[in-house]
């Protein structure tokens, strides 16, 4: 994983609650053994019509929302099965930050394991972000993890909370294994002490 750097982007809005992992990446696309290549199938049943053509009514297909690196959505994002393919698909599609009032626990933790920053904000603040995007889809937002702020261009910064250990992992680009390996010397010393 790469260490997190501030993300500057317009925002793609997904105004839906309870988006489950089977909608994020449908089960028929889980046969791949790599972590990459899932982005093409992100929200597949919503992004495409039955004939395979793009659904122009789906928000991510609208020209003004394409290539966004930040997704704003509603409550309980990532619910359903615990497939890690969901954050893989979001990251492969280009999303590095997801903003929502709440996330499913397993999905939330899987985001950190894969270098995505999930930000939890209260519903009124999320509403205000949706309004800003509706008013100006090109508005640029800077997501600064170090200072825990979302900065819409020309508007007041929006603070957010995050657990210190999760923040440090993202800033250092470490998943749980990488985090544990930082303490390899201490672990080895402890194991040697047990042998005595």
ChimeraX commands (.cxc) that place a marker at each C-alpha (Angstrom):
marker #1 position 0.00,0.00,0.00 radius 0.5
marker #1 position 1.13,3.54,-0.71 radius 0.5
marker #1 position 1.22,6.08,2.14 radius 0.5
marker #1 position -1.84,8.33,2.06 radius 0.5
marker #1 position -1.39,11.74,0.48 radius 0.5
marker #1 position -4.02,14.51,0.38 radius 0.5
marker #1 position -6.65,13.77,-2.25 radius 0.5
marker #1 position -7.82,16.70,-4.40 radius 0.5
marker #1 position -10.83,15.93,-6.57 radius 0.5
marker #1 position -14.42,16.68,-7.43 radius 0.5
marker #1 position -16.95,14.36,-5.75 radius 0.5
marker #1 position -19.16,11.66,-7.24 radius 0.5
marker #1 position -22.53,11.48,-5.42 radius 0.5
marker #1 position -24.30,8.17,-4.80 radius 0.5
marker #1 position -27.52,9.20,-3.08 radius 0.5
marker #1 position -28.50,5.75,-1.79 radius 0.5
marker #1 position -28.59,4.15,1.65 radius 0.5
marker #1 position -27.82,0.50,2.48 radius 0.5
marker #1 position -25.64,-0.08,-0.58 radius 0.5
marker #1 position -24.48,-3.65,-0.09 radius 0.5
marker #1 position -21.31,-5.35,-1.28 radius 0.5
marker #1 position -23.24,-7.35,-3.89 radius 0.5
marker #1 position -24.18,-4.06,-5.57 radius 0.5
marker #1 position -20.67,-2.68,-5.16 radius 0.5
marker #1 position -19.23,-5.77,-6.90 radius 0.5
marker #1 position -21.74,-8.43,-7.99 radius 0.5
marker #1 position -20.87,-12.03,-7.13 radius 0.5
marker #1 position -20.56,-13.14,-10.76 radius 0.5
marker #1 position -17.36,-11.06,-11.04 radius 0.5
marker #1 position -15.56,-12.60,-8.07 radius 0.5
marker #1 position -13.77,-15.33,-10.01 radius 0.5
marker #1 position -10.58,-13.31,-10.53 radius 0.5
marker #1 position -7.59,-14.24,-8.36 radius 0.5
marker #1 position -5.86,-10.85,-8.63 radius 0.5
marker #1 position -6.73,-7.79,-6.56 radius 0.5
marker #1 position -6.89,-5.64,-9.67 radius 0.5
marker #1 position -9.33,-5.43,-12.56 radius 0.5
marker #1 position -12.49,-5.23,-10.46 radius 0.5
marker #1 position -13.11,-1.54,-11.16 radius 0.5
marker #1 position -14.70,-2.34,-14.52 radius 0.5
marker #1 position -17.47,-4.18,-12.66 radius 0.5
marker #1 position -18.09,-1.64,-9.87 radius 0.5
marker #1 position -21.87,-1.05,-9.41 radius 0.5
marker #1 position -22.26,-3.11,-12.58 radius 0.5
marker #1 position -26.01,-3.68,-12.34 radius 0.5
marker #1 position -26.57,0.07,-11.89 radius 0.5
marker #1 position -23.92,1.37,-14.29 radius 0.5
marker #1 position -25.02,-0.78,-17.22 radius 0.5
marker #1 position -28.25,-1.74,-18.91 radius 0.5
marker #1 position -29.16,-5.35,-19.76 radius 0.5
marker #1 position -27.67,-4.92,-23.26 radius 0.5
marker #1 position -24.30,-3.85,-21.76 radius 0.5
marker #1 position -24.59,-0.18,-22.65 radius 0.5
marker #1 position -24.04,2.51,-20.01 radius 0.5
marker #1 position -27.06,3.62,-18.02 radius 0.5
marker #1 position -27.05,7.42,-18.50 radius 0.5
marker #1 position -29.29,7.91,-15.45 radius 0.5
marker #1 position -26.78,6.42,-13.01 radius 0.5
marker #1 position -24.86,9.18,-11.22 radius 0.5
marker #1 position -21.36,7.78,-11.79 radius 0.5
marker #1 position -22.00,7.67,-15.55 radius 0.5
marker #1 position -22.78,11.38,-15.76 radius 0.5
marker #1 position -19.87,13.24,-17.42 radius 0.5
marker #1 position -19.53,15.73,-14.56 radius 0.5
marker #1 position -18.94,12.94,-12.03 radius 0.5
marker #1 position -16.53,10.78,-14.00 radius 0.5
marker #1 position -12.93,10.35,-12.76 radius 0.5
marker #1 position -13.83,11.49,-9.24 radius 0.5
marker #1 position -11.57,10.11,-6.52 radius 0.5
marker #1 position -14.05,10.89,-3.72 radius 0.5
marker #1 position -17.46,9.22,-3.32 radius 0.5
marker #1 position -20.21,10.61,-1.07 radius 0.5
marker #1 position -23.07,8.31,-0.15 radius 0.5
marker #1 position -25.63,7.52,2.55 radius 0.5
marker #1 position -26.05,5.36,5.67 radius 0.5
marker #1 position -24.78,1.81,6.07 radius 0.5
marker #1 position -22.55,1.78,3.00 radius 0.5
marker #1 position -20.88,-1.60,2.41 radius 0.5
marker #1 position -23.42,-3.75,4.24 radius 0.5
marker #1 position -24.03,-7.37,3.26 radius 0.5
marker #1 position -21.37,-10.02,2.79 radius 0.5
marker #1 position -17.84,-9.33,3.99 radius 0.5
marker #1 position -16.12,-9.64,0.60 radius 0.5
marker #1 position -12.86,-7.72,0.41 radius 0.5
marker #1 position -13.48,-7.42,-3.33 radius 0.5
marker #1 position -15.74,-4.41,-2.60 radius 0.5
marker #1 position -12.90,-2.06,-1.58 radius 0.5
marker #1 position -10.72,-3.58,-4.32 radius 0.5
marker #1 position -13.35,-2.60,-6.91 radius 0.5
marker #1 position -13.77,0.91,-5.49 radius 0.5
marker #1 position -10.01,1.50,-5.39 radius 0.5
marker #1 position -9.47,0.01,-8.85 radius 0.5
marker #1 position -12.20,2.31,-10.21 radius 0.5
marker #1 position -10.30,5.27,-8.75 radius 0.5
marker #1 position -11.97,6.07,-5.42 radius 0.5
marker #1 position -9.57,6.83,-2.56 radius 0.5
marker #1 position -12.04,8.45,-0.15 radius 0.5
marker #1 position -15.64,7.51,0.74 radius 0.5
marker #1 position -17.80,9.85,2.81 radius 0.5
marker #1 position -20.98,8.57,4.50 radius 0.5
marker #1 position -22.96,8.90,7.75 radius 0.5
marker #1 position -22.19,5.24,8.56 radius 0.5
marker #1 position -20.48,2.15,7.18 radius 0.5
marker #1 position -20.87,-1.57,7.76 radius 0.5
marker #1 position -18.12,-2.56,10.25 radius 0.5
marker #1 position -16.33,-5.19,8.15 radius 0.5
marker #1 position -16.39,-3.02,5.03 radius 0.5
marker #1 position -15.06,-0.07,7.05 radius 0.5
marker #1 position -12.10,-2.10,8.31 radius 0.5
marker #1 position -11.46,-3.59,4.86 radius 0.5
marker #1 position -11.11,-0.07,3.48 radius 0.5
marker #1 position -8.17,0.62,5.78 radius 0.5
marker #1 position -6.56,-2.70,4.82 radius 0.5
marker #1 position -6.59,-1.58,1.19 radius 0.5
marker #1 position -5.67,2.11,1.35 radius 0.5
marker #1 position -9.13,3.70,1.14 radius 0.5
marker #1 position -10.08,6.41,3.64 radius 0.5
marker #1 position -13.70,5.99,4.84 radius 0.5
marker #1 position -14.92,9.17,6.54 radius 0.5
marker #1 position -17.95,9.15,8.82 radius 0.5
marker #1 position -19.83,12.45,9.10 radius 0.5
marker #1 position -23.24,13.26,10.56 radius 0.5
marker #1 position -26.19,13.19,8.16 radius 0.5
marker #1 position -26.61,16.98,8.08 radius 0.5
marker #1 position -22.99,17.47,7.03 radius 0.5
marker #1 position -23.31,14.77,4.38 radius 0.5
marker #1 position -26.47,16.56,3.17 radius 0.5
marker #1 position -24.48,19.77,2.85 radius 0.5
marker #1 position -21.82,18.00,0.75 radius 0.5
marker #1 position -24.51,16.60,-1.54 radius 0.5
marker #1 position -25.89,20.14,-1.89 radius 0.5
marker #1 position -22.48,21.58,-2.74 radius 0.5
marker #1 position -21.94,18.91,-5.39 radius 0.5
marker #1 position -25.41,19.50,-6.87 radius 0.5
marker #1 position -24.79,23.25,-7.01 radius 0.5
marker #1 position -21.32,22.87,-8.55 radius 0.5
marker #1 position -20.31,19.37,-9.72 radius 0.5
marker #1 position -16.83,20.66,-10.60 radius 0.5
marker #1 position -16.15,21.92,-7.05 radius 0.5
marker #1 position -12.79,20.62,-5.85 radius 0.5
marker #1 position -12.44,19.10,-2.40 radius 0.5
marker #1 position -9.16,18.42,-0.62 radius 0.5
marker #1 position -9.21,15.54,1.85 radius 0.5
marker #1 position -6.37,16.13,4.30 radius 0.5
marker #1 position -5.94,13.12,6.58 radius 0.5
marker #1 position -3.02,14.59,8.52 radius 0.5
marker #1 position -5.15,17.52,9.70 radius 0.5
marker #1 position -8.44,15.57,9.55 radius 0.5
marker #1 position -10.22,18.05,7.30 radius 0.5
marker #1 position -12.25,18.07,4.10 radius 0.5
marker #1 position -11.70,21.43,2.39 radius 0.5
marker #1 position -14.18,22.44,-0.32 radius 0.5
marker #1 position -12.55,25.12,-2.50 radius 0.5
marker #1 position -13.51,28.59,-1.25 radius 0.5
marker #1 position -15.61,27.24,1.63 radius 0.5
marker #1 position -14.99,26.42,5.32 radius 0.5
marker #1 position -13.16,23.21,6.12 radius 0.5
marker #1 position -15.15,20.25,7.44 radius 0.5
marker #1 position -13.39,18.41,10.29 radius 0.5
marker #1 position -13.68,14.66,10.72 radius 0.5
marker #1 position -12.73,12.14,13.39 radius 0.5
marker #1 position -10.68,8.99,12.91 radius 0.5
marker #1 position -9.07,6.52,15.32 radius 0.5
marker #1 position -5.38,7.44,15.76 radius 0.5
marker #1 position -4.11,3.94,14.93 radius 0.5
marker #1 position -6.13,3.79,11.70 radius 0.5
marker #1 position -4.94,7.26,10.72 radius 0.5
marker #1 position -1.31,6.26,11.31 radius 0.5
marker #1 position -1.69,3.07,9.26 radius 0.5
marker #1 position -3.01,4.98,6.26 radius 0.5
marker #1 position -0.41,7.73,6.55 radius 0.5
marker #1 position 2.34,5.09,6.63 radius 0.5
marker #1 position 0.69,2.89,3.98 radius 0.5
marker #1 position 0.48,-0.13,6.26 radius 0.5
marker #1 position -2.12,-2.90,6.49 radius 0.5
marker #1 position -2.32,-5.06,9.64 radius 0.5
marker #1 position 0.56,-7.29,8.52 radius 0.5
marker #1 position 2.77,-4.31,7.67 radius 0.5
marker #1 position 1.86,-2.73,11.00 radius 0.5
marker #1 position 2.86,-5.89,12.89 radius 0.5
marker #1 position 6.14,-6.21,10.98 radius 0.5
marker #1 position 7.22,-2.83,12.40 radius 0.5
marker #1 position 7.64,-4.65,15.70 radius 0.5
marker #1 position 9.54,-7.65,14.31 radius 0.5
marker #1 position 12.58,-6.98,16.55 radius 0.5
marker #1 position 10.43,-6.86,19.68 radius 0.5
marker #1 position 8.53,-9.97,18.66 radius 0.5
marker #1 position 11.76,-11.84,18.03 radius 0.5
marker #1 position 13.20,-10.72,21.39 radius 0.5
marker #1 position 10.04,-11.87,23.16 radius 0.5
marker #1 position 10.17,-15.27,21.45 radius 0.5
marker #1 position 13.83,-15.70,22.41 radius 0.5
marker #1 position 13.02,-14.83,26.02 radius 0.5
marker #1 position 10.42,-17.62,26.06 radius 0.5
marker #1 position 13.05,-20.16,24.97 radius 0.5
marker #1 position 15.15,-19.56,28.09 radius 0.5
marker link #1:1,2 radius 0.2
marker link #1:2,3 radius 0.2
marker link #1:3,4 radius 0.2
marker link #1:4,5 radius 0.2
marker link #1:5,6 radius 0.2
marker link #1:6,7 radius 0.2
marker link #1:7,8 radius 0.2
marker link #1:8,9 radius 0.2
marker link #1:9,10 radius 0.2
marker link #1:10,11 radius 0.2
marker link #1:11,12 radius 0.2
marker link #1:12,13 radius 0.2
marker link #1:13,14 radius 0.2
marker link #1:14,15 radius 0.2
marker link #1:15,16 radius 0.2
marker link #1:16,17 radius 0.2
marker link #1:17,18 radius 0.2
marker link #1:18,19 radius 0.2
marker link #1:19,20 radius 0.2
marker link #1:20,21 radius 0.2
marker link #1:21,22 radius 0.2
marker link #1:22,23 radius 0.2
marker link #1:23,24 radius 0.2
marker link #1:24,25 radius 0.2
marker link #1:25,26 radius 0.2
marker link #1:26,27 radius 0.2
marker link #1:27,28 radius 0.2
marker link #1:28,29 radius 0.2
marker link #1:29,30 radius 0.2
marker link #1:30,31 radius 0.2
marker link #1:31,32 radius 0.2
marker link #1:32,33 radius 0.2
marker link #1:33,34 radius 0.2
marker link #1:34,35 radius 0.2
marker link #1:35,36 radius 0.2
marker link #1:36,37 radius 0.2
marker link #1:37,38 radius 0.2
marker link #1:38,39 radius 0.2
marker link #1:39,40 radius 0.2
marker link #1:40,41 radius 0.2
marker link #1:41,42 radius 0.2
marker link #1:42,43 radius 0.2
marker link #1:43,44 radius 0.2
marker link #1:44,45 radius 0.2
marker link #1:45,46 radius 0.2
marker link #1:46,47 radius 0.2
marker link #1:47,48 radius 0.2
marker link #1:48,49 radius 0.2
marker link #1:49,50 radius 0.2
marker link #1:50,51 radius 0.2
marker link #1:51,52 radius 0.2
marker link #1:52,53 radius 0.2
marker link #1:53,54 radius 0.2
marker link #1:54,55 radius 0.2
marker link #1:55,56 radius 0.2
marker link #1:56,57 radius 0.2
marker link #1:57,58 radius 0.2
marker link #1:58,59 radius 0.2
marker link #1:59,60 radius 0.2
marker link #1:60,61 radius 0.2
marker link #1:61,62 radius 0.2
marker link #1:62,63 radius 0.2
marker link #1:63,64 radius 0.2
marker link #1:64,65 radius 0.2
marker link #1:65,66 radius 0.2
marker link #1:66,67 radius 0.2
marker link #1:67,68 radius 0.2
marker link #1:68,69 radius 0.2
marker link #1:69,70 radius 0.2
marker link #1:70,71 radius 0.2
marker link #1:71,72 radius 0.2
marker link #1:72,73 radius 0.2
marker link #1:73,74 radius 0.2
marker link #1:74,75 radius 0.2
marker link #1:75,76 radius 0.2
marker link #1:76,77 radius 0.2
marker link #1:77,78 radius 0.2
marker link #1:78,79 radius 0.2
marker link #1:79,80 radius 0.2
marker link #1:80,81 radius 0.2
marker link #1:81,82 radius 0.2
marker link #1:82,83 radius 0.2
marker link #1:83,84 radius 0.2
marker link #1:84,85 radius 0.2
marker link #1:85,86 radius 0.2
marker link #1:86,87 radius 0.2
marker link #1:87,88 radius 0.2
marker link #1:88,89 radius 0.2
marker link #1:89,90 radius 0.2
marker link #1:90,91 radius 0.2
marker link #1:91,92 radius 0.2
marker link #1:92,93 radius 0.2
marker link #1:93,94 radius 0.2
marker link #1:94,95 radius 0.2
marker link #1:95,96 radius 0.2
marker link #1:96,97 radius 0.2
marker link #1:97,98 radius 0.2
marker link #1:98,99 radius 0.2
marker link #1:99,100 radius 0.2
marker link #1:100,101 radius 0.2
marker link #1:101,102 radius 0.2
marker link #1:102,103 radius 0.2
marker link #1:103,104 radius 0.2
marker link #1:104,105 radius 0.2
marker link #1:105,106 radius 0.2
marker link #1:106,107 radius 0.2
marker link #1:107,108 radius 0.2
marker link #1:108,109 radius 0.2
marker link #1:109,110 radius 0.2
marker link #1:110,111 radius 0.2
marker link #1:111,112 radius 0.2
marker link #1:112,113 radius 0.2
marker link #1:113,114 radius 0.2
marker link #1:114,115 radius 0.2
marker link #1:115,116 radius 0.2
marker link #1:116,117 radius 0.2
marker link #1:117,118 radius 0.2
marker link #1:118,119 radius 0.2
marker link #1:119,120 radius 0.2
marker link #1:120,121 radius 0.2
marker link #1:121,122 radius 0.2
marker link #1:122,123 radius 0.2
marker link #1:123,124 radius 0.2
marker link #1:124,125 radius 0.2
marker link #1:125,126 radius 0.2
marker link #1:126,127 radius 0.2
marker link #1:127,128 radius 0.2
marker link #1:128,129 radius 0.2
marker link #1:129,130 radius 0.2
marker link #1:130,131 radius 0.2
marker link #1:131,132 radius 0.2
marker link #1:132,133 radius 0.2
marker link #1:133,134 radius 0.2
marker link #1:134,135 radius 0.2
marker link #1:135,136 radius 0.2
marker link #1:136,137 radius 0.2
marker link #1:137,138 radius 0.2
marker link #1:138,139 radius 0.2
marker link #1:139,140 radius 0.2
marker link #1:140,141 radius 0.2
marker link #1:141,142 radius 0.2
marker link #1:142,143 radius 0.2
marker link #1:143,144 radius 0.2
marker link #1:144,145 radius 0.2
marker link #1:145,146 radius 0.2
marker link #1:146,147 radius 0.2
marker link #1:147,148 radius 0.2
marker link #1:148,149 radius 0.2
marker link #1:149,150 radius 0.2
marker link #1:150,151 radius 0.2
marker link #1:151,152 radius 0.2
marker link #1:152,153 radius 0.2
marker link #1:153,154 radius 0.2
marker link #1:154,155 radius 0.2
marker link #1:155,156 radius 0.2
marker link #1:156,157 radius 0.2
marker link #1:157,158 radius 0.2
marker link #1:158,159 radius 0.2
marker link #1:159,160 radius 0.2
marker link #1:160,161 radius 0.2
marker link #1:161,162 radius 0.2
marker link #1:162,163 radius 0.2
marker link #1:163,164 radius 0.2
marker link #1:164,165 radius 0.2
marker link #1:165,166 radius 0.2
marker link #1:166,167 radius 0.2
marker link #1:167,168 radius 0.2
marker link #1:168,169 radius 0.2
marker link #1:169,170 radius 0.2
marker link #1:170,171 radius 0.2
marker link #1:171,172 radius 0.2
marker link #1:172,173 radius 0.2
marker link #1:173,174 radius 0.2
marker link #1:174,175 radius 0.2
marker link #1:175,176 radius 0.2
marker link #1:176,177 radius 0.2
marker link #1:177,178 radius 0.2
marker link #1:178,179 radius 0.2
marker link #1:179,180 radius 0.2
marker link #1:180,181 radius 0.2
marker link #1:181,182 radius 0.2
marker link #1:182,183 radius 0.2
marker link #1:183,184 radius 0.2
marker link #1:184,185 radius 0.2
marker link #1:185,186 radius 0.2
marker link #1:186,187 radius 0.2
marker link #1:187,188 radius 0.2
marker link #1:188,189 radius 0.2
marker link #1:189,190 radius 0.2
marker link #1:190,191 radius 0.2
marker link #1:191,192 radius 0.2
marker link #1:192,193 radius 0.2
marker link #1:193,194 radius 0.2
marker link #1:194,195 radius 0.2
marker link #1:195,196 radius 0.2
view
